[in-house]
């Protein structure tokens, strides 16, 4: 009887915990807004747009990848805010391109789930006639293609149902962070000697304390995205080069089934170049900037004239 009583109490307490956690998450999100960050550069070959992956903090992520992309031109980094409003993010991206006042030739880098959002924004951009010039290079870094290519702790339909009412809060996500911290200690991520250690510390700290409502919104976006359901030309008018980055050993990626995801991306971009790099586990540009410099340079082609 005592065990049954505790089970009943636990079942009753869980919804209350989720409601409380969601309320705290809503309060914490009041000052957290979508915005863009600009990193100036003396180079004038490209305007580079950087879309960070799941729970990657801005501007720490932008500072971490700066040395990869500043050789091409000014860099725009997007912070998505707490709700993943695609209309708002598209307008914000255009505002960033206008403010950067860079070359009328674009490079777009999508970091994991950031490539999903980049792909959606690029469809709008090309439908609008490429107001700031065509995208010459689109880089897809270890990006999932749909929910089934994600390594999830519970089935995707269950998570979708939970996220219909749970919008994210610090209690649940910090409990998950404890698990991530333990996993990281048992299997630490290698970091190159070229990485700025102070920037990296801010980056890791930012991921650990990432805004919980934004975390939930990004997860919901990933669960709903499916690049394979496109019925028409994937990005109408897009003729730029596509680079898909994978690890040399896809089994080391804790988040994405890289072979399955890459097959899906190749289904919509059959001419993409796929690179397998031994430094990559899951989208590691902050940890291995020089490896990413080399890979990016393979797909970049200088503008003629």
N, C-alpha and C positions, 0 to 999 in steps of 0.2 A: 504493500500500500504506500509506503514512504517513497519508493522509487517512482511509482505511478504519479504521486502528488508532485514530485519534482519535475517529471516529464511534462505534466499539465502546466505547471508554472513556467517552465521554459518556453513552451509553445505560446503561452499568453504573453510572455515578456518580449519575445522576438519582434512582433509587430510594434510594440511600444518603443523598443530600441530603435527600430528603423524610422519611426515617426520622429523621435527625438533627434536622431542623427541627421535626418533630412532637414529639420528645422534649423539646427546649428549650421549645417552646410549652406542653407539659404542666407543666413546672417553673414557668414564669412564671405559669401560671394558678392555682397552689396558693393564693395569697392573694387571688385575685380572685373575689368572691362577688356573687351577685344581691342587690340591696337596693333600698330606696326612699329617696327624699329628700323632705322636706316644706318648702315655702316658705310661711310663715304670711302671712295677709292680714287686714286689718280688714274687708274686704268680706264679705258673707254671702249672696250670691246663688247661687253654685254652689261645689261642690267640683270642681276641675279636675284631670284626670289627663292627664299628658303622657307619651307613649311615643315616644322618640327613634328616628330612622332609623338606617340602616346605619352602623356605626362612629362614631356620634356619642357623645362622651364625657359622662358624668354625673359631677359635678353642673354642669360648665361649660355644657352645653346648657340645663339648667333655668335657670341664671342668665341665659343669653342671651335666653330667651323670657319671663322673669318679668314684664317690663313689659307684655306682651301680655295676660296672663291674671290678674294679681293684682287687676285691677279687678273681677273676679267673685267671688273667694274664695281660700281656701287651695289650693295647688298640690301635687300629688304627682307626682314623677318617678321612673320605674322604670329601674334598671340591670339588664340581663338576665343577667349572669353569663356563664360560659364555655360553657354547654351548651344554652341555650334550652329549659329544662325547663318545658313549658307548665303542668303541674300546680303546680309550685313557684311560677311567676310569677303564677298566678291567686291562690293563697293569699297571696302577698306583696302583691299589689294590694289584696286585702281588708284585710290588716293595715294597709296604708297609709291606706286610707279610714277605718278604725276609729281609727287614731292621729290623723289630721288632725281628726277630730271636726267636720267642716264641715257645710254645709247638706245636707239630704236631697234634693238635686237635683244631678245630675252633668253635667259637660261633659267630653267625651273628645276629646283632640287626638292624631291619629296622624300622625307626621312620616315620610312616605315608607313604608318597610317597617314602621314602627311602627304604621301604620294597619291593616296585615294582622294583626298580633298583637292590636291593640285589638279588631278585629272578632271574632277568635276568643274573646278573653276576655269580650267583651260577650255572646256567645252563652251562655257558661256563667253569666254574671251574671244574665241574664234567665231562664234555666232554673231558677236558684236563687231566683227571686222578687224580684230587685232589693233585696237586703238593706240597701242604703244609699240607696235612692231611685232613681227612674228616670233614665236618661240623656236629658237634654233636647236636647243638641246633640252631634253626632258630626262631627268635622272630619277630612276625608281630604285630606292635603296631598301632591299629586304621587305617589300611591302606585301601585306596580305591582299589577296584578290577578292575574297569573300569570307564569310564567317567560318566555313568549313576548313579554311586554310590557317585558322588561328588555333594555337594550343591553349585550350581553355580548361579551367579547373572543373567546370560543370557544363552540361550541354548548352549550346547556343540558344535553343528555344526557351530554356529555363531562365537564362540571363535576360533575354528579351522581355520576358514576362515580369521579372523583378524590376527591370529598369523602366517599366511603364509607370510605376508609382514611386520607386526609390530614386531620388535625384542626386544622391551622393552626400556623404557627410564625413567628418573627421574620425569618428569612432571606428566604423567598419574599415575604412581605407587604411588607417594607421595600424589596425590589427593585421591587415594584409601586408603592410610595409615591414612589420616584424618578421613575417615569413620571408619576404624578399631579402631582408638584411641577413637573416640566418643563411639563406641560400647563397648570397653573395660572399659570405665569410667562408662557406664550404667550397665554393667554386668561384674564386675571385676573377674579375675581368682583367686581363692583361692591358697595361697602359704603356704607350711608347714613351721614350725619353724626350720626344719632341713636344709632348703635350704640356701646355701651361698648367702647372699644378694648382695655382690659386684659382684659375678659371674652372678647372676640373672639380675642385672642392665645392665651389659655388654651384656648379652644375649638378653634382650628386646631391648636395643639400636641397637644391630646388626640386629635384625629382622626389626626394623623400617627403617633402612638405608641400607637394603640389596641390593646388586648389581642388578639393574633393568634388565639388559640383562639376567642374570642368572635366575631371577624370571620368565621371559617370557619363557625361555627354559625349565624350570622345569614344568611350567604349560602345555606347549605343550606336554612334555613327558607324563604327567598324562592323558591328553586327548586322547593320542594315545595308551596307555597301555590297555590291556584287558587280564586278566589271564584266562578267560573262553574259549579263542579260541585255546588253546593248543590241538593239535591233537594227540601228542604222550605222553609218560611218562613225567610229568611236569619237574622233574629234574632227568635225568637218573642216577640211582645208588644211589640216596640219600636215606638214611635210618635213618637219625637223627630225633630227637624230634622237634616238631613244637608247639610253643605257640602263640595263637592269643589273644591279649589284647583288651578288649572292656570296655566301661564305664558301670556302673550299670544302668544308665538311658541314652539310646542312643539318646534321644531327646535333650540332652545337647550338643551334638557334632555339632558345627556350620559348619563343613567342609565335613563330610562323613556320608552317610547312613550306619551306622554300621551293622545292621541286614542283609541288602542286600549284603554288601561287605563280611561279614563273611561267609554267605552261599556260595558265589562264591569261597572264599579261601578254605572252607571245601570241595568243589567239587574237588579240585586238591590235597588237603592234608586232606583226610577224617579222619585220626587218630590224627589230631591236638587237643591239649587241648585248650579250650576256657575259659578265665577267665574274669569275670565281676567285676570291682573294683569301689567302690563308689568314690574314689579319682580322677578317670579318667573322663575327658570330651573328649578331643581329644589329645591323645599322650602327657601326661604331666610328663615325667620323671624328668625334671629340677625342676618343682614345687613340686613334691612328690617323692623324691629319695628313701625313706625308703619303701614306698608302692611298688615301682618297684623292690627293693632288694628282697622283700618277693616273688613277683610273679616270678621273674627270677629264684630264688632258687628252686621253685617248679618243674621247667622243667629240671634244671641242675642235672646231675648224675655224681658223681666223676669217673674219669678214674680208671679202675681196675689196681691193681699192683702199 
